[in-house]
Amino acid sequence: MLEILEKVNGVLWGTPSLILLVGTGLFLTLLLRGLQFRRLLYAFKLAFSKEQAEDAQAEGDVSNFKALMTALAATIGNGNIAGVATAITLGGPGAIFWMWIVGLLGMATKYAEALLAMKYRVKNSKGEYSGGPMYYIERGLGRKWKWLAVLFALFGAFAALGIGNSVQSNTISDVMTKSFHINDWVTGIVLVVLTALIIFGGIQRISTVAGFFVPIMAFLYIGGSLLIIGIHYDQILPAFQLIFHHAFQPVAAAGGFTGIVVAEAIRNGVSKGIFSNEAGLGTAALIAGNARADHPVKQALVAMTGTFIVTIVVCTMTGLVLLMTGFWDPTGGMISGVAHDPNLEGGALTTAAFGSALGAAGEWIVSLSVIFFGFSTIVGWYMYGEKCFEYLAGLKYITAYRFIYVTATGIGAVASLTTVWAFADMANALMMIPNLIGILFLYKVIVKETQHYFNSKASKEDKRKAS
């Protein structure tokens, strides 16, 4: 089974898929005339300014800010710690540059997903809103495309049990065992209880918890990263020079190290960038449809800031720490007077880098971040899974899905999840394809809604000035 899944993933996550993802982001960037750059500051203001307060009377279940926090809770995960380290190990410092590129282009994709989610959302029998790719595929493209919407929802419901749940609880239990010597089954029980308490409280409780957890974990991890960058301030410029140089130049071979070609920097930067920000997978659209906003563009702008935060801020912090401490070096040279293990990879490599600069405190920062990131991902991804399951089976069986989700949390804490990882990767790719088809076919709607919002906004400003 594992061999079959790995072969399927090799095709699904091959060059054609990566070109489709990046190409969609580039197409939307050109179509919207670089909206993600021109309107970035305004987008950040929407989440905190009085315009959000003005939306308090608009229809929706949660505020723009809480919708963003819920999406970030699911998106800011261990991929930002382990994924970046893997990208640099396999692709060299230049991989960070290509992560930036795919992140900046992905902001346009995330914008389009959220806009369509708001445009085509529906209200269920409980009075709550539901949106996402399955709704804008069916309602935007017509019922003849319902089969594609069903496929997205099916794979989304399964992916939530895997990449959003089991693998996260497994990572948490691994950290708890290695860092705090707590048995897997104890961690599993605690996670099951906490997860059940939160998800059975519905979207309001989930969004409230996300609004609490995300700022804490961001402060913890980014704060630690900035402290290390401050300590090694003399390495800031050399680190950026490494990034830009190796984005277009190979990493030379040294000793037993065979070197890294530019193609590997591009491939690893693009693939890990997509996994870190999820732009194009359609996941953020599943929560965007619940936001309170008087126009789809408002929530779309807020949603795209999530990609900026995840890739340009969090991933860059990890990358700079690895480069400035020297832990990206595959030859395993002397770092801060200590020789690091050349076999370290992923999260272990990031932990060692933090430890080299801050000692035990640095290792604790990464360990606690993994726990916070992992648990917030479990909570955030539940919303994704619920929306997909609701589309497939309606509200009648949501309680059953919640029990399945909580059970998967416990199983993940004690199981070996190599096969689950592979299946989750496949489910992610199979979510991506229907979502991108929907976005590309509905590009005229995206442009029309965008023009309508900014034209009406300009008209209001002109009237305000005239009065």
C-alpha positions, -999 to 999 in steps of 0.1 A, spaced: 0 0 0 28 24 9 47 18 -23 15 24 -43 7 56 -25 43 69 -30 41 62 -67 8 80 -70 21 109 -50 52 111 -73 28 117 -102 3 139 -83 30 162 -68 52 161 -99 63 189 -121 29 193 -140 10 198 -107 35 223 -94 34 242 -127 -4 243 -124 -3 257 -89 23 283 -96 8 291 -130 -26 297 -115 -10 321 -90 8 339 -118 -23 341 -139 -44 355 -111 -16 380 -102 -16 393 -137 -54 393 -140 -58 413 -108 -28 436 -116 -8 426 -86 -36 432 -61 -18 413 -34 10 438 -35 -11 470 -41 -37 462 -14 -16 444 12 -16 472 38 -53 478 33 -59 440 38 -41 440 71 -61 471 82 -94 453 74 -87 427 101 -83 453 129 -98 486 118 -132 501 122 -142 486 89 -143 453 107 -166 468 133 -188 481 105 -192 445 94 -206 434 128 -241 436 114 -233 418 82 -243 382 77 -219 355 88 -209 334 118 -175 348 129 -156 381 123 -130 386 96 -103 384 123 -115 351 138 -119 336 104 -83 345 97 -71 331 130 -89 299 124 -73 296 90 -39 304 104 -44 279 132 -48 252 106 -21 266 83 7 276 107 19 241 115 49 219 118 55 223 81 68 258 90 94 242 113 102 208 97 92 217 62 115 247 59 144 227 73 138 199 48 136 224 19 169 239 28 186 205 35 175 192 1 175 224 -20 200 247 -3 195 283 9 181 292 -25 149 272 -17 138 300 6 138 324 -24 115 301 -43 93 297 -12 89 335 -12 79 334 -49 53 307 -45 40 325 -14 36 359 -31 19 343 -61 -2 321 -38 -16 352 -21 -36 358 -53 -48 322 -53 -59 324 -16 -77 357 -24 -96 340 -52 -105 310 -31 -119 332 -3 -138 355 -26 -156 326 -44 -163 310 -10 -181 341 2 -198 346 -32 -213 311 -34 -218 302 3 -250 287 16 -269 287 49 -276 253 65 -306 243 86 -289 255 118 -286 290 103 -248 287 99 -229 294 67 -210 269 46 -187 277 18 -157 263 0 -146 248 -34 -174 223 -35 -200 251 -33 -184 274 -59 -178 245 -82 -214 233 -81 -231 267 -79 -206 286 -100 -200 261 -128 -234 244 -126 -248 211 -114 -232 192 -142 -199 198 -123 -213 184 -90 -192 152 -94 -161 174 -92 -174 191 -61 -182 157 -45 -146 146 -52 -132 176 -35 -154 172 -4 -146 135 -2 -108 140 -3 -111 170 20 -129 150 47 -103 122 45 -74 147 44 -86 163 76 -83 129 94 -48 125 82 -26 156 76 -48 178 98 -52 154 126 -34 121 130 0 132 119 -2 163 141 -11 143 172 17 118 163 42 147 161 30 161 194 33 128 212 68 123 198 79 157 212 62 150 245 81 117 248 115 130 237 114 164 255 93 157 285 94 119 289 56 115 288 41 83 274 23 83 240 -9 70 255 -10 98 281 -6 124 254 -32 107 233 -58 108 261 -52 145 269 -54 154 232 -87 134 228 -103 152 257 -91 187 247 -101 182 210 -135 169 220 -142 198 243 -134 223 216 -149 208 184 -182 198 201 -186 235 210 -190 244 173 -174 270 151 -178 298 177 -157 279 203 -132 268 176 -127 303 163 -123 316 199 -97 290 207 -79 298 175 -80 335 183 -63 327 216 -37 301 204 -24 317 172 -11 349 188 6 330 216 23 305 194 33 332 169 48 353 197 67 323 211 82 311 179 88 344 161 100 359 193 126 332 197 136 335 161 141 373 164 162 368 195 185 345 176 186 368 147 195 397 170 223 376 186 237 368 152 229 402 137 262 403 119 250 373 99 218 389 86 233 402 54 254 371 46 222 350 51 203 369 26 233 368 2 232 330 5 195 330 -3 197 351 -34 230 336 -46 219 300 -44 185 307 -59 203 308 -92 236 292 -85 242 255 -73 256 247 -39 292 234 -45 302 199 -35 324 195 -4 339 165 11 314 136 9 286 161 0 276 159 -37 263 195 -39 228 208 -48 217 219 -82 194 249 -88 166 226 -100 165 211 -65 163 246 -49 133 254 -71 115 221 -67 119 220 -29 112 257 -24 80 255 -45 67 222 -30 74 230 6 61 266 1 28 252 -11 26 228 18 33 256 43 7 281 31 -19 257 14 -26 283 -13 -44 264 -41 -56 235 -20 -89 252 -12 -87 247 25 -89 284 36 -120 288 15 -138 263 38 -136 287 67 -138 320 47 -174 313 39 -183 317 76 -169 352 79 -190 383 86 -184 407 58 -207 429 37 -187 421 5 -168 390 -6 -137 410 -15 -133 421 21 -129 386 35 -108 377 4 -83 404 12 -81 394 49 -76 357 39 -47 364 16 -28 380 45 -26 345 60 -3 334 31 19 364 37 21 357 74 29 320 70 54 321 42 70 355 42 71 358 80 71 325 98 90 304 72 115 332 67 122 332 105 130 295 104 151 298 73 172 327 87 178 308 120 191 278 101 213 299 79 226 323 105 235 295 129 251 275 101 228 245 105 218 244 68 254 232 60 250 196 49 288 189 56 281 192 93 307 219 102 315 235 136 286 257 147 290 279 178 319 257 189 298 225 186 298 200 158 263 192 148 251 158 135 251 158 97 222 133 98 198 157 115 168 167 94 134 183 96 122 194 130 152 179 148 175 202 127 155 233 136 155 223 173 193 218 172 197 253 155 177 270 182 196 251 209 229 261 195 220 298 200 198 297 231 208 265 248 180 245 265 157 274 262 159 273 225 151 236 224 121 243 247 109 270 224 108 247 194 93 218 214 65 240 228 59 256 193 55 221 178 29 213 205 10 246 200 13 244 162 2 208 161 -28 212 184 -40 244 167 -38 225 134 -59 197 147 -86 222 158 -84 243 126 -85 214 102 -115 200 120 -135 229 105 -123 219 71 -133 183 75 -167 192 89 -176 215 60 -166 188 35 -185 161 54 -215 183 58 -216 188 20 -215 150 15 -239 138 42 -257 169 56 -259 179 93 -275 147 104 -243 128 107 -219 156 119 -218 141 154 -206 108 140 -178 126 121 -168 144 153 -164 111 171 -144 97 142 -122 128 142 -116 126 180 -108 89 176 -83 96 149 -66 121 173 -60 93 198 -49 67 173 -24 92 157 -7 97 191 3 61 194 5 48 158 31 47 131 19 70 105 41 66 74 12 53 54 -12 79 68 13 106 57 14 92 22 -24 90 20 -28 125 33 -4 138 7 -25 121 -20 -57 136 -6 -42 171 -6 -33 168 -42 -67 154 -51 -83 184 -33 -61 208 -52 -70 197 -87 -108 203 -85 -102 236 -66 -79 250 -93 -103 239 -121 -131 259 -103 -109 290 -98 -97 291 -134 -132 286 -149 -146 313 -126 -119 339 -132 -145 364 -147 -165 363 -115 -133 371 -95 -125 401 -117 -161 414 -117 -164 412 -79 -131 429 -73 -139 457 -97 -173 462 -81 -159 465 -46 -131 489 -54 -152 510 -77 -179 513 -50 -153 520 -24 -138 548 -45 -173 562 -50 -180 563 -13 -147 580 -6 -155 607 -33 -189 613 -17 -173 616 18 -148 641 5 -175 661 -13 -196 663 19 
